[in-house]
Amino acid sequence: MRALIALCLYCLAFYAQATPIPAKELFRSPAMSQVGFSPDNRYISALIVDEGKSYLSLIGVEDKIYQHVGAFDADEQLNEYVWIDNNTLYISYSHRGQARQVLALLSEKAGKIDAKMVTLPSDGYLVDPLIADPTHVLYAKNRYSNRPSNRLYKLTLDELINKKFNSAKFEEKKLKDVAVFAFDSIREELFAVTADIENMRGEVLYRSLNESRWKLLFEIDDSEVSFSPIGFIRDNTLAVLSNKNTDKVALYEFDIPSQTLGSVLYEHPKYDLVGAELDESGKAVKSVRYVENGHHVSHFFDNDINQIKSLFSSAFQGKETVISAHSNDAKQMLLFSYASDDPGSYYLFDVQSKKADLLTELYPDLIQHQLQPTEVFSVTNTAGVEVEAYLTLPDKQSGNGVLLVMPHGGPIGVRDFNYFNSEVQYFVSRGFAILRVNFRGSEGYGKQFLDSGKGEFGKAIEEDITAAVTQVRKQHKFNQMCAIGASYGGYSSLMLAIKHPDDYQCAVGGYGIYDLPLLFNANNFKVLEEYRESVSKVVGELSDELIKYSPVYLAEAIKSPVLLVAGKMDRIADFEHSMRMEYVLNKLGKEVETLYYEQTGHGQSSWYWQRHESAYVADYLKRTLVLDEYHQMQGVNDELVKQLGGDTVLIADGFHFDNRVKNDQSLALKYYRESANMGEGRAAYNLGNLLVEQGLELKENITIGAGVMAGVDDKENAQALINEGIKWGDKAVEFGYAGAGYWLGIVYELGELVEQDWGQSLKYFTAAAELEYDARARLRMAKAYCLAPAPIRDVQRCSELLSLSELEKLPTDEQKNTVTSKSYKTLRWVLGDIFAKGDYNQDERTLLKNVVQQEYQASDVKIDLDDVEFGEVTYNNYRNRYQVSDDAKSFVGRDKLSLGAVFNVEFEHEGENVALIGKWIKQGASGKQQVFDSSFVYGDADAKSWDIRYTFDEDELFKGTLTLEISDLNNKLLASKTVELR
């Protein structure tokens, strides 16, 4: 099935057009990641995302069938997994930021894999599965929670499963301050990293499993020199990556006894090395990695591997291909192929046949969209240094003439890459050109290039960006420019608008620093000497000179509109920076707009809010630069218009719901209306609800006289708002939003906003059910069939729809209307109303009693009530039951007043359930009686106490009499009590 879907999407790619891509298709988890092979090579293991849910899955190498062995909810994230043996997986994951570990014990029967999860201590982790010793594993546990204190155990799998650490062998318990243990299975060497937190130093030690004495491998300090060990190449010699003696990070020999660097094994003339790998023997270098033209490049020293790489280059032309995993028998490889305009795909490669089978694209839905490639170019800056930059242009037919200059964050030791970039493709698909520059200070180009960006905030860095902008503008025509970035990129965007006010028509600063001196004293932590030293190395020494490069003090020069995006919990670029920038811009009369997020730090931490921010910024650019609507671009069909409405509804939700953005109902209405006009169903539903709420508020104001005082004494206008809201609800149903059908079903059933109409109510509940609303829609349909007059009335159909147990028996994929806990709560309420408000003949009542018997095992037997008390009801925590605390005959109405009956039930057959109906009848000043609520209760003979109660909200109070009638399912009155409300 997956292959068929992939083929269909591949065919669509030939017809893909450059149209706006909805945020939900770009900002999401990849379909597959963290791939590997099982030890017996029968399965591919991977983290799979399917319909928004994450699973650790096994995929048959032969049949390509996916089987999920572990699921992760929205609050959980897989960190790593390790195969211990063919039947055991170690899984490390986080739950709301807290580390957790489990073992998945796998069993297979008739091709189906079952996984039993065994929880492991949260303060431990697997060090190594010890392939050479299949009966044992290495496992570490931290002894103290407040400091590094790992101890190492050598356990059997049974001991680990049963957590028998007391009887397990200690492999290491004397070594102090161990932050982490590791193991080299090739050399069978054990490693330990110790941490002296107070002095900010550490050591890496090593020994063989057969020895007890630890030897120093190397020391760790806060030196800015790069030093990354790769592995042993001889007994006393390491291969390491370092730039201690060279400008570029190179691969060196490192002599352990003397702790000195030796000869250079490999140095690239232009780029830092970012990785290296030893061969299977652990004695020779297999490959090195560096970033060239924005891509990671692996240089292999083995001709056989280079031949395979050449084969990949021919097969996947225009793309980079990496080997993600090897099978243990070396017969299979997992390949990952990608490009700047391709998020990538995984392939299973057979080494012997040289055949690669597609497993999945990372983002299958993107195949139907045209993604744009990125051009890599270089520009020489004012210092005569070559600077690399990336330009991504929109399709010629969709370009809007706007260049977005997008500085990266950091700025020191960070860089942009020429990979697929969701943010870039989001804006490019809307017609923008994107320029990104690896200015001085970016990593990957050597120590001198990195250091040349230090202390250059607002100076050399922006000069590099401007040099790239100048070159691009010579080659391409743009009508407008906007600077947009986050973190340092936010600062840089405003500085570009300050230094070149006539060139930029807007600036978007996200999570930026705008007052450089504030970096040194924003909070108590930031006045510590260690912190100040680290900031000084990047920004420059604290002095009045920093004011000259702080946007807060240079804002007068800004001519363009500014959008400030910030997180109120940002501990890197404190929120105070954005507050000061906003204040100064407003004080100077500049055009400034803000988007501030609650519960958000230095950027978004969820896909949902990343989509929201991107959608808002895109909307800001459209409004500020006076661009055409994105959904009106060439090639956008009706279905895509609706999907793009999903971006707009995200903005509306931010203003409407109590979430991370300050509420603004007028803006919520604006964006809901805009999205609804694009055919987005939920937007139309929310718009309808808001309009109805406004109409009701206006009616209330008119009723109490406030409307007259405000000059809005207009009942017709209030009803017009309500009618418009209902029309939008109907539109939402037409657009396919099930919740709108359920809402309108209630509206027409209650008859408060419009005249009661059972036919319309049934129509909308039916529509909700057909649109796969949960089982509550079926239950409300049932209520209509039971209580509506002829010709709608159909008690047979009513009883069929009430059967949730029959619905649950259907296979999951056949359950159009999911049965939830809310469904069962609604069932009790619906049954109460059906029995309390309907009149039935004997056959009809039998149908309904059969439903109660089926759903609650409640028998039709003779029932007597005993010890009936009525009055105000409160909960007795000591006795764990409700009790009547005041049995007066008259009560003063008040908010949250709870009235009801407490009683015992006696019936003929013990061991069975019985059910009762409570009918609440009110009689107000008009003298007209009305059944305004009902209750359905059930239980067995062992129930210690029964109760039926009702709690009033303030707007439900009335003056008159209130009667509770308690009956059995045959409508036989068992008890009745009337009180006065005053």
URCOR-V996258 format. One record per helix or strand. SS is the DSSP state (alpha for helix, beta for strand). FROM is the first residue (numbers start at 1). TO is the last residue. If there is no record, write none. Layout:
BEGIN
ss = <SS	SS>
from = <FROM	FROM>
to = <TO	TO>
END
This chain:
BEGIN
ss = <alpha	beta	alpha	beta	beta	beta	beta	beta	beta	beta	beta	beta	beta	beta	alpha	beta	beta	beta	beta	beta	beta	beta	beta	beta	beta	beta	beta	alpha	beta	beta	beta	beta	alpha	beta	beta	beta	beta	alpha	beta	alpha	alpha	beta	alpha	beta	alpha	alpha	alpha	alpha	alpha	beta	alpha	beta	alpha	alpha	alpha	alpha	alpha	alpha	alpha	alpha	alpha	alpha	alpha	alpha	alpha	alpha	alpha	beta	beta	beta	beta	beta	beta	beta	beta	alpha	beta	beta>
from = <2	17	23	32	43	53	66	76	88	98	112	124	136	150	157	169	178	189	201	215	227	237	250	260	273	285	295	303	320	332	342	355	364	369	374	386	402	422	432	447	460	480	488	506	516	525	529	544	551	561	575	592	607	630	638	665	681	706	715	738	758	776	795	804	812	821	842	858	863	881	890	898	913	929	946	954	960	973>
to = <13	17	26	37	50	60	72	85	95	109	120	128	142	156	161	172	184	196	208	220	234	242	255	266	278	292	300	315	326	339	350	361	368	369	380	392	405	428	438	451	475	486	499	510	520	527	539	549	557	567	587	597	624	632	656	676	704	709	734	750	770	787	801	808	814	837	856	858	876	886	891	907	923	940	951	956	967	981>
END
